[in-house]
Amino acid sequence: MFAKDALVATAGLMATGNATLAEAQTPGATSSKILDNKALVGRWFKEFWGNPWNPAIVDELAAPDMLLQYSLHAPRRGRADVRAFMIGFRAAFPDLSFAGAADLIAEGDYVVGRWVGGGTHTGPAFSDFLLGGLPAASGRKMRFTGTTVLRVKNGKIAEEVGLDDGLTALMQLGLIRQA
């Protein structure tokens, strides 16, 4: 009787989309790991990408060799490089802020988040974009969306790779002209 009940429960969890086969067969450990990963990423989004930002979050939640990669900027590797990127980005865009646009989705070591955000360029010249730069205090605003996949390893963020609507941001900033 127990095996049949477990099979029915497994099928029910999978049919509702609430668990994979592995999660349904070991719900405690896997579900806990997924919830922990989602909480970690939620905190990262809030304290790294939100406003105000918490510079200490890089040492606390990022793996020593973390990869940060988005289409607007060159890839960054390691805590010091990730921190330097954000310091420069926030100096140029002091009101920079990104927030979740939907619930986080998690599977194993991966967490996926949709976001929206932007800021106003009121700071120093900024040349970190792969396509052009901005003179100091241009006053230009950007607001755009994206989706990010983060990989968590040993309780730290090992990778953050995102696909953003960089074209929209670059047009808003005047670095690409509309046709």
KOLMIFI-915482 format. One record per residue: residue number from 0; residue in one letter; y, x, z of N, C-alpha, C in turn. Coordinates in steps of 0.05 Angstrom, whole numbers, plus 5000, padded with zeros to 4 digits. Layout:
REC  NUM  a  Y  X  Z  Y  X  Z  Y  X  Z
...
end
This chain:
REC  0  m  4976  5016  5000  5000  5000  5000  5025  5017  5000
REC  1  f  5026  5039  5016  5049  5056  5018  5056  5068  4991
REC  2  a  5036  5079  4976  5041  5091  4950  5054  5071  4931
REC  3  k  5044  5047  4931  5055  5026  4914  5084  5020  4921
REC  4  d  5090  5018  4947  5117  5013  4956  5136  5036  4948
REC  5  a  5126  5061  4950  5143  5084  4943  5148  5084  4913
REC  6  l  5128  5076  4897  5132  5075  4868  5152  5054  4861
REC  7  v  5151  5031  4874  5170  5009  4868  5198  5018  4876
REC  8  a  5201  5031  4899  5227  5040  4908  5238  5061  4889
REC  9  t  5221  5079  4880  5229  5100  4861  5239  5087  4835
REC  10  a  5224  5069  4825  5231  5055  4800  5257  5040  4804
REC  11  g  5261  5027  4827  5285  5012  4832  5310  5030  4833
REC  12  l  5308  5053  4846  5330  5071  4848  5337  5082  4820
REC  13  m  5317  5088  4804  5322  5099  4778  5333  5077  4759
REC  14  a  5324  5053  4762  5333  5031  4744  5362  5025  4749
REC  15  t  5371  5027  4774  5399  5021  4780  5418  5044  4773
REC  16  g  5406  5067  4765  5423  5090  4759  5432  5105  4784
REC  17  n  5421  5099  4807  5429  5111  4831  5414  5137  4838
REC  18  a  5394  5143  4823  5378  5168  4829  5362  5176  4804
REC  19  t  5357  5202  4803  5338  5212  4783  5311  5211  4795
REC  20  l  5290  5218  4780  5263  5218  4790  5261  5237  4814
REC  21  a  5272  5261  4811  5270  5280  4833  5284  5270  4858
REC  22  e  5308  5258  4854  5322  5247  4878  5307  5225  4891
REC  23  a  5296  5207  4874  5281  5185  4885  5256  5193  4900
REC  24  q  5244  5216  4892  5220  5225  4905  5227  5241  4930
REC  25  t  5250  5253  4932  5259  5267  4956  5288  5259  4963
REC  26  p  5291  5234  4970  5318  5223  4973  5335  5237  4994
REC  27  g  5324  5245  5016  5340  5257  5038  5354  5282  5030
REC  28  a  5338  5302  5021  5349  5328  5016  5368  5328  4991
REC  29  t  5359  5316  4970  5374  5316  4945  5399  5299  4948
REC  30  s  5397  5275  4960  5421  5258  4963  5441  5272  4981
REC  31  s  5433  5285  5001  5451  5299  5019  5465  5322  5004
REC  32  k  5451  5337  4988  5462  5359  4972  5483  5348  4953
REC  33  i  5477  5326  4939  5496  5314  4920  5520  5304  4935
REC  34  l  5517  5291  4957  5540  5282  4972  5557  5305  4982
REC  35  d  5544  5326  4991  5559  5350  5000  5574  5363  4977
REC  36  n  5561  5364  4954  5575  5376  4930  5599  5359  4922
REC  37  k  5596  5333  4922  5618  5315  4915  5641  5318  4935
REC  38  a  5634  5320  4961  5655  5324  4981  5670  5350  4978
REC  39  l  5655  5371  4971  5667  5398  4967  5686  5397  4943
REC  40  v  5677  5385  4921  5694  5383  4897  5718  5365  4902
REC  41  g  5714  5343  4916  5736  5326  4922  5758  5340  4938
REC  42  r  5749  5356  4957  5768  5372  4973  5782  5393  4955
REC  43  w  5766  5406  4937  5778  5426  4919  5799  5413  4901
REC  44  f  5793  5390  4889  5812  5376  4873  5838  5371  4888
REC  45  k  5835  5361  4912  5858  5354  4929  5875  5378  4937
REC  46  e  5861  5399  4946  5876  5421  4958  5883  5443  4938
REC  47  f  5869  5446  4916  5875  5466  4895  5893  5454  4874
REC  48  w  5887  5429  4865  5902  5417  4843  5923  5397  4852
REC  49  g  5921  5388  4877  5941  5369  4887  5967  5382  4895
REC  50  n  5985  5365  4905  6011  5375  4914  6017  5362  4940
REC  51  p  6020  5378  4962  6021  5407  4962  5994  5420  4959
REC  52  w  5994  5444  4949  5968  5458  4946  5964  5477  4970
REC  53  n  5939  5484  4975  5932  5501  4997  5920  5527  4986
REC  54  p  5936  5549  4985  5926  5574  4974  5900  5584  4988
REC  55  a  5897  5578  5013  5873  5587  5028  5847  5575  5018
REC  56  i  5850  5552  5003  5826  5538  4994  5810  5556  4975
REC  57  v  5823  5574  4961  5809  5592  4942  5789  5609  4957
REC  58  d  5797  5621  4979  5778  5638  4994  5757  5621  5008
REC  59  e  5764  5597  5016  5746  5580  5030  5724  5567  5013
REC  60  l  5732  5557  4989  5713  5542  4973  5704  5554  4947
REC  61  a  5718  5574  4937  5710  5587  4912  5690  5610  4917
REC  62  a  5671  5612  4899  5652  5635  4900  5668  5660  4893
REC  63  p  5660  5683  4902  5675  5708  4897  5679  5713  4867
REC  64  d  5660  5705  4850  5663  5710  4821  5667  5683  4806
REC  65  m  5680  5664  4818  5684  5638  4806  5697  5641  4778
REC  66  l  5688  5623  4760  5699  5621  4733  5716  5596  4732
REC  67  l  5741  5598  4723  5759  5576  4719  5767  5577  4689
REC  68  q  5760  5555  4674  5764  5556  4645  5774  5529  4635
REC  69  y  5797  5529  4622  5808  5505  4610  5819  5513  4582
REC  70  s  5823  5494  4564  5831  5500  4537  5860  5511  4535
REC  71  l  5877  5504  4554  5905  5513  4553  5909  5542  4561
REC  72  h  5891  5553  4576  5894  5579  4588  5870  5597  4582
REC  73  a  5874  5623  4585  5852  5642  4583  5834  5638  4607
REC  74  p  5808  5643  4604  5790  5640  4627  5798  5659  4649
REC  75  r  5793  5650  4674  5799  5666  4698  5772  5671  4712
REC  76  r  5769  5695  4723  5744  5702  4737  5751  5715  4764
REC  77  g  5739  5704  4785  5743  5715  4811  5765  5703  4827
REC  78  r  5763  5704  4853  5783  5691  4871  5811  5700  4866
REC  79  a  5815  5727  4864  5842  5738  4861  5855  5728  4835
REC  80  d  5839  5727  4813  5849  5718  4787  5855  5688  4788
REC  81  v  5838  5672  4800  5842  5643  4802  5867  5638  4819
REC  82  r  5870  5652  4841  5894  5648  4858  5919  5656  4843
REC  83  a  5919  5679  4830  5942  5688  4815  5950  5668  4793
REC  84  f  5930  5657  4780  5936  5636  4759  5951  5613  4772
REC  85  m  5941  5603  4794  5954  5579  4806  5981  5586  4818
REC  86  i  5985  5609  4829  6011  5617  4839  6031  5617  4816
REC  87  g  6024  5629  4793  6042  5629  4770  6047  5601  4759
REC  88  f  6026  5585  4757  6028  5558  4746  6047  5541  4764
REC  89  r  6043  5544  4790  6060  5528  4808  6088  5538  4811
REC  90  a  6093  5564  4807  6120  5575  4806  6135  5563  4783
REC  91  a  6122  5561  4760  6135  5550  4736  6137  5519  4737
REC  92  f  6118  5506  4750  6117  5477  4752  6115  5470  4782
REC  93  p  6137  5471  4797  6135  5467  4826  6124  5439  4834
REC  94  d  6127  5419  4818  6117  5392  4824  6090  5387  4812
REC  95  l  6076  5408  4803  6050  5406  4791  6031  5391  4809
REC  96  s  6017  5371  4798  5998  5356  4814  5979  5342  4796
REC  97  f  5953  5344  4803  5932  5330  4788  5916  5314  4808
REC  98  a  5906  5291  4800  5890  5274  4817  5867  5261  4802
REC  99  g  5847  5253  4817  5824  5240  4804  5832  5214  4791
REC  100  a  5819  5209  4768  5824  5184  4753  5799  5166  4754
REC  101  a  5778  5175  4766  5753  5159  4768  5736  5172  4790
REC  102  d  5715  5158  4798  5697  5169  4818  5683  5194  4807
REC  103  l  5677  5213  4824  5662  5237  4817  5633  5229  4810
REC  104  i  5621  5242  4791  5593  5238  4784  5579  5265  4790
REC  105  a  5556  5263  4803  5541  5288  4810  5512  5286  4803
REC  106  e  5501  5309  4795  5472  5312  4789  5465  5341  4796
REC  107  g  5447  5345  4814  5439  5372  4821  5463  5389  4831
REC  108  d  5467  5412  4818  5489  5430  4825  5515  5423  4811
REC  109  y  5516  5403  4795  5539  5396  4779  5554  5372  4788
REC  110  v  5580  5373  4788  5597  5350  4794  5618  5348  4772
REC  111  v  5621  5324  4762  5640  5318  4740  5662  5300  4750
REC  112  g  5686  5307  4743  5709  5291  4751  5729  5287  4728
REC  113  r  5740  5263  4726  5761  5257  4708  5787  5258  4723
REC  114  w  5808  5268  4710  5834  5271  4725  5857  5265  4707
REC  115  v  5880  5263  4720  5906  5259  4706  5927  5274  4722
REC  116  g  5946  5286  4709  5967  5299  4723  5986  5314  4705
REC  117  g  6003  5330  4718  6022  5346  4703  6044  5356  4721
REC  118  g  6067  5361  4709  6090  5370  4724  6114  5376  4706
REC  119  t  6136  5384  4718  6161  5390  4705  6166  5420  4706
REC  120  h  6172  5432  4684  6177  5461  4683  6206  5467  4692
REC  121  t  6209  5473  4717  6236  5479  4729  6237  5507  4740
REC  122  g  6215  5522  4738  6214  5549  4749  6218  5571  4728
REC  123  p  6207  5594  4734  6211  5617  4716  6197  5613  4689
REC  124  a  6203  5631  4670  6190  5630  4644  6160  5630  4648
REC  125  f  6146  5616  4631  6117  5613  4634  6103  5619  4607
REC  126  s  6087  5639  4606  6074  5647  4581  6044  5647  4583
REC  127  d  6033  5632  4602  6004  5632  4606  5989  5614  4586
REC  128  f  6003  5597  4572  5989  5580  4552  5979  5598  4530
REC  129  l  5956  5591  4519  5944  5606  4497  5962  5604  4472
REC  130  l  5978  5583  4470  5994  5578  4447  6023  5576  4455
REC  131  g  6037  5599  4458  6065  5599  4464  6072  5599  4493
REC  132  g  6098  5601  4499  6108  5602  4526  6134  5586  4528
REC  133  l  6143  5583  4552  6168  5568  4558  6189  5587  4569
REC  134  p  6215  5583  4561  6236  5598  4574  6240  5588  4603
REC  135  a  6254  5602  4619  6258  5593  4647  6271  5566  4648
REC  136  a  6261  5550  4667  6273  5524  4674  6279  5507  4649
REC  137  s  6259  5502  4632  6263  5487  4608  6267  5457  4614
REC  138  g  6258  5448  4637  6261  5420  4644  6241  5402  4630
REC  139  r  6223  5413  4614  6204  5398  4599  6182  5388  4618
REC  140  k  6172  5364  4612  6152  5351  4628  6126  5349  4613
REC  141  m  6103  5351  4627  6077  5346  4615  6061  5328  4634
REC  142  r  6047  5310  4621  6028  5292  4636  6005  5287  4617
REC  143  f  5981  5294  4626  5958  5292  4609  5933  5288  4625
REC  144  t  5910  5285  4612  5885  5278  4625  5864  5299  4617
REC  145  g  5841  5298  4631  5819  5315  4625  5794  5308  4640
REC  146  t  5773  5322  4634  5748  5320  4648  5738  5348  4654
REC  147  t  5728  5351  4679  5720  5377  4688  5691  5376  4699
REC  148  v  5676  5397  4692  5649  5400  4703  5650  5424  4721
REC  149  l  5642  5420  4746  5641  5441  4766  5612  5446  4774
REC  150  r  5605  5471  4777  5579  5479  4787  5582  5490  4815
REC  151  v  5566  5479  4833  5566  5488  4861  5541  5505  4866
REC  152  k  5545  5528  4878  5523  5546  4884  5527  5556  4913
REC  153  n  5507  5551  4929  5507  5560  4957  5532  5550  4972
REC  154  g  5540  5525  4966  5563  5513  4980  5590  5523  4971
REC  155  k  5591  5537  4949  5617  5547  4938  5619  5538  4908
REC  156  i  5644  5536  4899  5648  5529  4871  5645  5554  4854
REC  157  a  5624  5554  4838  5618  5578  4821  5632  5576  4794
REC  158  e  5635  5551  4783  5647  5547  4757  5663  5522  4757
REC  159  e  5686  5523  4744  5702  5499  4738  5710  5501  4709
REC  160  v  5697  5485  4692  5702  5486  4664  5711  5458  4655
REC  161  g  5735  5457  4644  5746  5432  4637  5755  5429  4608
REC  162  l  5755  5405  4599  5765  5398  4573  5789  5380  4578
REC  163  d  5812  5391  4571  5837  5375  4576  5849  5366  4550
REC  164  d  5868  5348  4552  5883  5339  4529  5906  5358  4525
REC  165  g  5899  5383  4519  5919  5404  4517  5939  5399  4494
REC  166  l  5930  5385  4473  5948  5379  4451  5971  5362  4460
REC  167  t  5965  5342  4476  5986  5325  4487  6006  5341  4504
REC  168  a  5995  5358  4522  6012  5374  4539  6030  5393  4523
REC  169  l  6018  5406  4503  6034  5425  4486  6055  5411  4470
REC  170  m  6049  5386  4460  6070  5371  4446  6092  5363  4465
REC  171  q  6085  5354  4489  6105  5346  4509  6123  5369  4516
REC  172  l  6112  5393  4517  6127  5417  4525  6142  5429  4501
REC  173  g  6139  5418  4478  6153  5427  4454  6141  5452  4441
REC  174  l  6116  5459  4448  6103  5482  4437  6088  5476  4411
REC  175  i  6083  5451  4406  6071  5441  4381  6087  5417  4372
REC  176  r  6094  5416  4347  6109  5393  4337  6091  5371  4327
REC  177  q  6099  5347  4331  6084  5324  4320  6088  5324  4290
REC  178  a  6067  5316  4276  6069  5315  4246  6085  5291  4238
end
